[in-house]
Amino acid sequence: MPSAARPIDLPVRAAVPALAAALERRGVAVLAAPPGTGKTTFVPLALAGLVPGVPGLRAGRAGRTGGSLPAAGQGKVLVVEPRRLAARAAARRMAWLLGERVGGSVGVTVRGEHRPGALIEVVTTGVLLQRLQGEPELDGVAAVILDECHERHLDADTALAFLLDVRAALRPELRLVAASATADTAPWARLLAGEGDDPAPVVETDAALYPVEVEWAPPPRPLPPPHGMRVDPAFLAHVASTVRRALDERDGDVLCFLPGAGEIARVAGLLRDGRTDAPVDVLQVHGQAPAAVQDAVLAPGDRRRVVLATSVAESSLTVPGVRVVVGSGLAREPRTDHARGLGALTTVRASRATADQRAGRAGREAPGTVYRCWTESEHERLPARPRPEIELADLTAFALQAACWGDPGAEGLALLDPPPEAALRAARGTLHALGATEDGRVTERGRRLAGMGVEPRLARALLDGSREVGERAAAQVVALLSEPPPRSAGDDLTAAWRSLRRDGPVRDAHAARWRDESRRLLKALTGLPRRGEGDGGAPEKRNDDAVAGTVVALAFPERVARLRPGGGYLMASGTGAEPAGDSVLAAARPEWLAVAIADRPAGSASARVRQAVVIDEDVARFAAAPLLASGEEVAWRDGDVVARRVERLGAIELSAEPIARPDPERVRAALADGLRAEGLGLLTWTPAATALRERLAFCHRALGDPWPAMDDAALLDRAAGWIAASGARRRADLARIDVAGALRGLLPWECAARLDELAPERIEVPSGSRVRVDYSGERPVLAVKLQELFGWDEAPRLAGGRVPLVVHLLSPAGRPAAVTADLASFWREGYKAVRAELRGRYPRHPWPEDPAQATPTRRTNPRR
């Protein structure tokens, strides 16, 4: 058996005996080892028995789990990484330590690449999920190490849940290690142990980190925060400036963390344009970086290096020579708009845990420095840790995995966090629409889609599109959809496809990946029927737009979009969409688009088209056929009832013609909708109707049931009955409804009989006048000239004596002179002041000294 050809002395070495013992005793363990301690490369070699002097796994019993445990030589150690780049890097590093090439003792399997290893195999979580679905026993595997569990990728959480099921039901001897770069191990220990058992053993490795000095380096002035995918160019310029400062002030290579490939390219350009005292290599590391760049990053260079990296370099990759980290403080998280069928990445502030993880890369080999492009006070306000992907992502692929596993609702899966109910419900609806599930259970078609190795929507486009446009074309277009296009690709997907097909030799990493993925997908289609259910017919010849558009629309039928008369597009989902103002598609303004990539900027009502294909109505009808619907539509539209026979593609109206005799019941419902939309102002509110409504509202407030409520919502609930009784068929008919009669019709007979007693319309005052009561406010008001109330000690109380009448005492000119609900008190205490103020102004009106004994009058004093 081969053993390590190069001496290995890493901090995790001291922890391996305890880890091996824990696995022998319990079969499961949690390994907490900070970045750089060797958990990704040394631990698999040690457990496989490839490190001299370090005990690996041994045959025997697995403690409480029971079952015979094969020796390391009798089964592989499977190392599971969340990213292809990290998986390849880990395999290369372990093979190098053994003095071998990848494919000997150590192998790697990622999407598009399979080089098996005899003792250790490094795979991505996606590959492991595929393998588990086809071969849940994992024959020939003795132990599985799930690396970087702390990152909480959805595939990793799912894979661990499936592995725990495998241990419980099929392979109790299978050993599992959850490896984390953080010390937050308690949740993992409980999860691995299973219900009712003691927590799994936790083996910790002290960090071999040197001290890292923190330099707070915020921009000189406040800058706008990230918005969607957009990062302020001024902030990126500040990051580049901070990198140059770090090169001037510190020794060693600089590792700079940025949220995505676009920001990396921008900062790289700024650094190339700037000047440094010594030549510096600028390397760009992200998930789409070519293998040559990955190799250059993982090996020390002859010159100083600036490595611009996404979160892939937080813990999955070891970059030698780094003494300085520059943190932008930004990260990317997925966001899913389930209502609109749109998913996108958004830029967020990185958590404190992420910031600390990144800073630690500066202290791996020697004392280092981290430059943080934010303030210390901002740091304290950052979230403690990143949110798990299961809370944020589109769950369609997860739901399909769970359904194939036999647990469609995911209720039995051992997950740290349950999937959000709304997101899971939306995902299951999508799977049903794809034909992947029936009554919640996976169909044969669903298993076929799951085996394609791409997201379910793309798998559907590949499977169904191959029968329409040919296998090769479908595979090429789906390969183009399976990863973000380079910025240079533009928004016309067909043009990008033609460009890739036209180039003979592979130009760049994106083209190479596209060709590899196209070949893989074409192989996945081998043996499947090409048309219908196997009639062998060849697909008809179509132009490139029709071919690409068919595949895109099959993947995203709700994103088929039609040009609106006023500009912009309406997608079948009902969401508006806009191509970029300076794009090819915006200039051409085609009538139909199949939108491949779109996102909705925060605060925007419309989606932004990133990439699309020009199609025609025939392609739209075919590819989005499940969204086709026709029928009679009677609705309130543009201020009146409209009755039409309509054909729609989702929210897109294809054709319409008027209906002469619509269903009366639907007409009444449309009128009621119109009232709700535009309000009760569509009715004619005469003064009598308004006054009656106010009286009834007073009775409801004062007496409660059975007096009916008179607020807008209550009356709108009754409107359907009024519409039916009136025979209304259009807006104009609403204005002819007898509102006062309708309101009286709401009264029970006992209320109608007592209305004038409890809430009289008018009240007779001592002068003999019958004065209208104002019920429009919270309290009923009687406004009357002061002289008409002489001798009146108390105004009547309304609502059966429950509510006092508020009296507004008016001057002879009808202006308010005093307000009171206690006339006797006013005559005693307030009248003298009013009399003194007003009798000189109105000498012809009586102003007796004793109003209680005076005769009320509507007239002035007789002339002398």
Secondary structure as UniProt FT lines:
FT   HELIX           11..15
FT   HELIX           16..26
FT   STRAND          28..32
FT   TURN            35..36
FT   TURN            39..41
FT   HELIX           42..47
FT   TURN            48..49
FT   TURN            52..53
FT   STRAND          60..61
FT   HELIX           63..65
FT   STRAND          68..69
FT   HELIX           72..74
FT   STRAND          76..81
FT   HELIX           84..97
FT   TURN            98..99
FT   TURN            102..103
FT   STRAND          106..110
FT   TURN            111..112
FT   STRAND          113..115
FT   STRAND          120..124
FT   HELIX           125..134
FT   TURN            136..137
FT   TURN            139..140
FT   STRAND          141..146
FT   TURN            147..148
FT   HELIX           149..151
FT   HELIX           154..169
FT   TURN            172..173
FT   STRAND          175..180
FT   HELIX           186..193
FT   TURN            195..196
FT   STRAND          202..204
FT   STRAND          212..216
FT   TURN            228..229
FT   HELIX           233..249
FT   STRAND          253..257
FT   HELIX           261..273
FT   STRAND          280..285
FT   TURN            287..288
FT   HELIX           291..298
FT   STRAND          304..309
FT   HELIX           312..315
FT   TURN            320..321
FT   STRAND          322..327
FT   STRAND          330..337
FT   TURN            338..341
FT   STRAND          342..349
FT   HELIX           352..359
FT   HELIX           360..363
FT   STRAND          368..372
FT   HELIX           376..381
FT   HELIX           389..391
FT   HELIX           396..405
FT   TURN            408..409
FT   TURN            411..412
FT   HELIX           421..433
FT   TURN            434..435
FT   STRAND          437..438
FT   TURN            439..440
FT   STRAND          441..442
FT   HELIX           444..450
FT   TURN            451..452
FT   HELIX           456..469
FT   HELIX           471..481
FT   HELIX           487..489
FT   HELIX           493..502
FT   HELIX           509..524
FT   TURN            525..527
FT   TURN            532..534
FT   HELIX           544..555
FT   HELIX           557..559
FT   STRAND          560..563
FT   TURN            565..566
FT   STRAND          569..571
FT   TURN            572..573
FT   STRAND          576..579
FT   TURN            581..582
FT   HELIX           584..588
FT   STRAND          592..599
FT   TURN            602..603
FT   STRAND          606..615
FT   HELIX           617..623
FT   HELIX           625..627
FT   STRAND          628..637
FT   TURN            638..639
FT   STRAND          640..649
FT   TURN            650..651
FT   STRAND          652..658
FT   HELIX           664..678
FT   HELIX           680..682
FT   HELIX           687..703
FT   TURN            705..706
FT   HELIX           712..726
FT   HELIX           731..734
FT   TURN            735..736
FT   HELIX           739..744
FT   TURN            745..746
FT   HELIX           749..758
FT   STRAND          762..764
FT   TURN            766..767
FT   STRAND          770..774
FT   STRAND          781..785
FT   HELIX           786..789
FT   TURN            790..791
FT   STRAND          797..798
FT   TURN            799..802
FT   STRAND          803..804
FT   STRAND          806..810
FT   TURN            812..813
FT   STRAND          816..820
FT   HELIX           823..825
FT   HELIX           826..830
FT   HELIX           831..838
FT   TURN            839..841
FT   TURN            843..844
FT   HELIX           851..853
//
